[in-house]
Amino acid sequence: MNRVMGREQQGRVRQGGYALLDVVLAVTLFAITVTGLLMVLRGIGDTSSGFAKDRYIQQQLEGLLAEKRLVGLDAMASETLDELSGITFRTYVEPFEIDNGEGDALTDLYKLTAEAAFVDDGGAQVEKAELVLYVREEQ
């Protein structure tokens, strides 16, 4: 009878050893999965903040063009530094030369350009938006 009990106890010890191995493997797989998920979430957060910055710049450039097109040619040039984001916004105007397809130059056309200059992980960056305006010169 002792031999039988000894074998049963040995079987329990072996099962207990496998149970510990199962727990260690489960914890390891869980840690790997959680680490992977955290890395994915960090990547999503970085991408989201990058898109938010791009959208902010786009809105500011559109706003500058809409604002400056309503003032005279002399008042269209400007430069502003947004201290919170470190972005420098510039506007300038220059004559826009184009012909009418028959060789005659079209007059009173100007190109209004809005620029956003900033530094990010890729170095110095400049984004531009341009608008062609017809402005009759006062006589």
C-alpha positions in Angstrom: 0.0 0.0 0.0 2.9 2.3 0.7 4.1 1.9 -2.9 0.7 3.0 -4.2 0.6 6.1 -2.1 4.1 7.0 -3.0 3.2 6.9 -6.7 0.1 9.0 -6.1 2.2 11.6 -4.3 4.8 11.6 -7.0 2.1 12.2 -9.6 0.8 15.2 -7.7 4.3 16.7 -7.4 4.7 16.3 -11.2 1.4 18.0 -11.8 2.3 20.8 -9.4 5.5 21.4 -11.3 3.7 21.6 -14.6 1.1 24.0 -13.0 4.0 26.3 -12.0 5.4 26.2 -15.5 2.0 27.0 -16.9 1.7 30.0 -14.6 5.1 31.3 -15.6 4.4 30.9 -19.3 1.0 32.6 -18.9 2.5 35.6 -17.0 5.3 35.9 -19.6 2.8 35.9 -22.5 0.6 38.4 -20.7 3.7 40.7 -20.1 4.7 40.5 -23.8 1.1 41.3 -24.9 0.7 44.2 -22.6 4.1 45.6 -23.7 3.1 45.4 -27.3 -0.2 47.1 -26.7 1.5 49.9 -24.8 3.9 50.5 -27.7 1.0 50.6 -30.2 -0.9 53.1 -28.0 2.2 55.3 -27.8 2.5 55.2 -31.5 -1.1 56.2 -31.9 -0.7 59.1 -29.5 2.4 60.4 -31.3 0.6 60.2 -34.7 -2.5 61.9 -33.2 -0.4 64.8 -31.8 1.3 65.2 -35.2 -2.0 65.4 -37.0 -3.2 68.0 -34.5 -0.2 70.2 -35.1 -0.6 69.9 -38.9 -4.3 70.8 -38.6 -3.4 73.8 -36.4 -0.9 75.0 -39.0 -3.4 74.6 -41.8 -6.1 76.5 -39.9 -3.7 79.4 -39.2 -2.5 79.6 -42.8 -6.1 79.6 -44.1 -7.0 82.3 -41.5 -4.1 84.4 -42.5 -5.0 84.3 -46.2 -8.6 85.1 -45.5 -7.6 88.0 -43.3 -4.9 89.5 -45.5 -6.8 89.4 -48.7 -9.2 92.0 -47.3 -6.5 94.7 -46.6 -4.5 96.8 -49.1 -1.4 95.5 -50.8 0.9 97.5 -48.5 -0.6 95.8 -45.4 -0.5 92.2 -46.6 3.1 91.6 -45.5 3.4 90.4 -41.9 5.4 88.1 -39.5 4.2 86.7 -36.2 5.7 84.2 -33.8 3.4 81.9 -31.9 5.3 81.5 -28.7 3.3 78.5 -27.4 4.0 76.4 -30.4 7.3 78.0 -31.6 5.8 78.5 -35.1 6.6 81.6 -37.1 3.8 82.7 -39.5 4.7 85.0 -42.4 2.7 86.6 -45.2 4.0 88.4 -48.3 2.6 89.5 -51.6 4.3 89.6 -55.0 3.2 90.3 -58.5 1.8 87.3 -60.4 2.7 87.2 -64.0 0.7 85.2 -66.5 -0.4 85.7 -70.0 -3.9 85.3 -71.4 -2.9 82.6 -73.9 -2.6 85.0 -76.7 0.7 86.4 -75.5 -0.7 89.4 -73.7 0.1 89.8 -70.0 -2.7 89.9 -67.5 -2.3 92.8 -65.1 -3.3 93.5 -61.5 -2.7 89.9 -60.4 -0.9 89.2 -57.2 0.2 86.1 -55.3 -0.4 86.2 -51.6 1.7 83.6 -49.7 1.3 82.5 -46.1 4.1 80.5 -44.6 4.5 78.6 -41.3 8.2 77.9 -40.3 8.9 75.5 -37.5 11.4 72.9 -36.2 10.4 69.3 -35.5 12.2 66.0 -35.3 13.0 66.2 -39.1 14.7 69.6 -38.8 13.5 73.0 -40.1 10.1 72.8 -41.9 8.2 75.3 -43.9 4.6 74.9 -45.0 3.0 77.3 -47.5 -0.4 78.3 -48.7 -0.9 80.6 -51.7 -3.7 82.6 -53.1 -3.9 84.5 -56.4 -5.7 87.8 -56.1 -7.0 90.4 -58.6 -6.4 93.8 -57.1 -7.1 96.9 -59.1 -4.6 99.6 -58.5 -6.1 102.9 -57.5 -5.5 105.7 -60.0 
